[in-house]
């Protein structure tokens, strides 16, 4: 059995199919991990969702910010944005089944036998894997029971760290921000959620979440996406950046976990990433 992890698909169904064809992917014996943001900006989010769901236990995905955006739009707590390509999903005859399945996906996946952990954006430096897993489960429970309304940011400035005085929905919102939106933070985990640039342009006082010297998951191999400006390169041990901007018209990247070998397939669609 081979296990492959793929970056932000964002509706690029053909590029995903091209990658799987390259490795002769067989769902009967292989497994596909997806780092989230499987929908939006690309041309066929509906096809991607149907394909991943159809793989059953041969696919493992975590939720990304675009996946949560789709759920929030479906719940009526957000509106479609100009660059969104989600209308075919919302209008599909099987939309209810697809969205119910998507809502059940985790925010973090870890396989200790393989020695890998997967999240969409990252794990703040002051969390170890046990803490990150427990907090992910807390936020997942909130999402499945209460929906997305409490997870949509509405404070200015946004909540940017997990502090003791937060209410339960505020805690869930911050946990989700860490796992699906974070790029840079301070050593104690305060995020700058507005920053989207290259790592070397991080704001003063902030570093990429994986660059902190005392990061508590430095002995865990972490797969993540979300940050296309990294161009698939994270300058730190045991971290694997897989978002290479497929939705911008660049390649979609996939890595075989057993040996770290990477595969790429181009995408003709040029949209916008986030």
N, C-alpha and C positions, 0 to 999 in steps of 0.2 A: 504493500500500500504506500502511495505517495500522498503527502499533504502539501497543498499549495496555498499561499496567501496572496490575495490580489488587492491592489490599491483602490482608490475611489472610482467606482465604475460610472456613477452619475448618468445612468441611462444609456451608456455606450454599449448596447447589446452586441453589435457586430464585433467590436474590439474584444469583448469578453469571450465571445465564441472563437475568435481567431487565436487567442491565447490558449484556450482549452484544446483546440485542434492541434496546436504546436506540440503539446505534450501528450496527445492521445488520451486525454482525461477520460477515465472510466468510473462513473459513479458507483459501480458495483464494488470497486476496491479502492478508489482514491477519495480524497476529501478536499473540499474547497473552503478556505476561510476568506471572509470578506471584511475589510476594516471599516465598513460603514459608508454612508453617502452612496448608496447603490442607485439612488434616483436623482432626477432633476438636472437641468441644463443640457443634457444629451437628448438624442432624438427618440429613445424608446425605453422610457422608464417602465412602462407597462410590461413590455417583453422581458425586461430584466427581473422584475418582481415575480412574474409567472415562472420564469426559468429557475430562479433560486428556490422558490417555494417547491417547485416540482422535484428538486434534487433531494428533498426530504433530509434525512440524517447525514447525507453526503455533503451538505452545506452547513457551515457555521458562520453566522454574521453577527456583528455588533452594530448598534444604532449609531448613526452620525447625525449631525445637525440638520442636513437636508432631509433625512428620513423623518426626523421629528417635526420638521416644518410641514411635510406632507400630512402627518397625523394631525397637526394643529389646524391646518387648513380644512381637513375633512371634518374636524370637530366644530368648525366655525369660529375659532378663537384667533385665527389669522386669515389674511387675504392673500390670494395669489399675487406674486410680484412680477414685474415686467419681464424678467429673464427666465421665469419658471416655465417648465415644460411638463407640468403635472396634470393638466386637464384630462388627457386620455385615461390616466389612472382613476381619477375621480368619477369619470363618466362610464367606466367599464362595467359590464354586467356582473363581474365578479369582484367589484371594488370592495364590498363589505368583507368578503372572505380574505382578500389580500391585506386589507388594512388591519383586520383582527389578527392575522398572522404576524404582520410587521410589529404590531404593538407588543407582542409576546417575545420579541427578540431582546437579548441582553445588552447591557452597556459595556460589559467587560467579559472576556472569555479567557480562561487559563487552562492549560493542559500541562500539568506538572510532569507527566511521563515524557512528553516531548520537550519540556523545558521552555515553553513559550507562553506569553500573555499577549492578548490583543485588545486594543481599545481604539476608538476613532481618533481622538486628539492627543491624549497623553495621560500621564499619572503625575500629580504634583510631587515635588521632591521630598516633602515631609511625610508622605504616605508609604508604608511598605505594602507588599502585595496583599497581605491579609486584610489590612485596613481598606485598601482600594476595593477589594472584593466585597467586603461587608457593606461599604457605602454604596457601591453599585447596586447591590441587592435591595438596599433601602430605597433608592430612587426608582428602581424598576417596579417595586411594589406600589409606590405612589403613582407612577404612570399608569399601571394596569388597573388600579382601583379608582383613580380620580381624573385620569386623562391629562391633557397637555395644558390646560388653562393656567395652572399654577407654575408651569415651567417656562412660559413665555415671559421674557424680561419686560417689566413695566416700570422699573425704578430708574431714575436718572440722578446720580450715576448708578450703574448696575451693581448688583451684589457681586463682589469680586473675591470673597474669601469665606471660608466656613468658620463661623464664630459662634460661641455658646448661646447668644441671645436670639438666634434665628428661630422662627417658627418652623413647624414640620414642612410646610410647602416651600418655604424659603430655603431650608436645608436641601430639599430635593432639587430645587432650581440650581443651587450652587454646585452640587455634586454633578448634575448633568452638564453644567458649564465646564467644569474641570475635564470631564471625560469626552465631551463632544466639541468643545469650542476653544479650549486653551491652546496657546502657542508659547507665550512667555509668562514668567511669574517671578516673584521674589523667592528667596530661600525658604520663607515660611508659608509660601503658597498664595500670596496675593497676586491675582491675575490682571493683566492689561488685555481686556477682551477686544479692544479696538485695533490692536496691532495685527497686521497681515503680511508684513514685509519679510525680506530675507533675514536669516538668523543674525548676521553681522550688523544689522541695523536695529537691533533690539533697543527699546527705550532705556535711558539711564536708570540703573537700579534693578533692571529686569534681565533675565537670561532665558534662553529656551529651556523649557521644563526639564529636558534631559541633560542640560549642561552644568547643572549644579554639582559641586564637588561631593557633597554629602547626600546625594539622591539615594533614597532608601530602597529603590528597586534596581540599583546598578548591577546586582548579581542575577537579575531576571532578564531574559531576552524579551523585549517589548516590541511588538509590531504595531504600527500606527499609520494613519493617513492624514487627511485634513489640511496639511501645510504644503501646498503645491510649490510655494516659493523655495522650498528646500531642494527641489528638483531630485528628490529621491536620495538625498545624502544628509545624514545626521552625524555630526562630528562628535561621537561619543560611543563607548563600547556598549554592546548588547542592546542597541536600539536600531530599528529598521524602518526607515521612512519609505512608504510605498506609494504615496500620492505624487504622481509625476504629471498632473495636469491634463488628464485625458479629455476632460470637458472643455479645455482650451484649444483642442485640436492637436495636442501632443500625444505621446504614447501612453497606453495603459501598461502598468508593470505588475508582474507576478513573480513570486519567489517560492522556490521549492524549499521547504523547511529543513529537510534532511541534510542538504549540503549548501544552502544559501545561494544556489544558482538562480539567476534572474532571467526572465523572459519578458519581451516587450512586443506590443502590437499597436500600430498606429491607429488613430481615429481621425476621420475626415471632418467630423463636426467640430466647429469652433464656437463654443459658448462662453460662459463665464464661470469660474470656480469660486469657492469660498471655503 
